[in-house]
Structures are given as structure tokens and as C-alpha cells.
Amino acid sequence: MQIKIGSIMLDKFEKNLIERGYSEITPSGLPSTTYDYSKKRIPKICEREGISVEQLASNIKLYVEKYDKGGSESKFGKRSHDAFINALKRFEEFLNS
């Protein structure tokens, strides 16, 4: 079984979020922010853009601007209480750490 580099990067991103104090589990026992950002939001952005996680990582500033306030995809970035733009910003912080 071959493991994709992108999935390794997202696993490291999830661990980074945990180390930074983001919650793993909601009070009701469901997966929380760390899972949501690393396994749902970032992959969804990649799917929408038709790019790999590596391509997103190498152009993260462009995508943060695109999905943030004033960007061409800001409406999507605000979905789910800003979850998409927040995930992109946390991913950018992870990449710059």
C-alpha cells in the first residue's frame, strides 16, 4: 500500500494542531477541530481547486487570499462559521512553523 505525501502532511498538520491546543474531541465525543481542519476542510479546498495538498502548500498565500475577506472565493471561505478560511490560515501557520 502506497501512502500519499499529502496524507502524511495532513497527519502532521493534525498533530501540530493538537500540540497547539486545538481540540481533538467535542464534549459529546465526536471528532473536533483537528480532524475537521485536516481531514475535511483542507482536502475539500484541494478538491474544489483541483490541486494536490502539495500544490496547496506551495501556494498557500495565494489560496488564503483567495478564500479570505475580499477574495474571489470569500463567500465559500466563510461557510460553516469561517471553518474553511480558518483551516487555510492554520495550515499556513503550520507550513511556516
Secondary structure, DSSP 8 states (H G I E B T S, - for coil): ----HHHHHHHHHHHHHHHTT--SB-TTS-B-HHHIIIIIIHHHHHHHHT--HHHHHHTHHHHHHHHSTTSTTHHHHTHHHHHHHHHHHHHHHHHH-
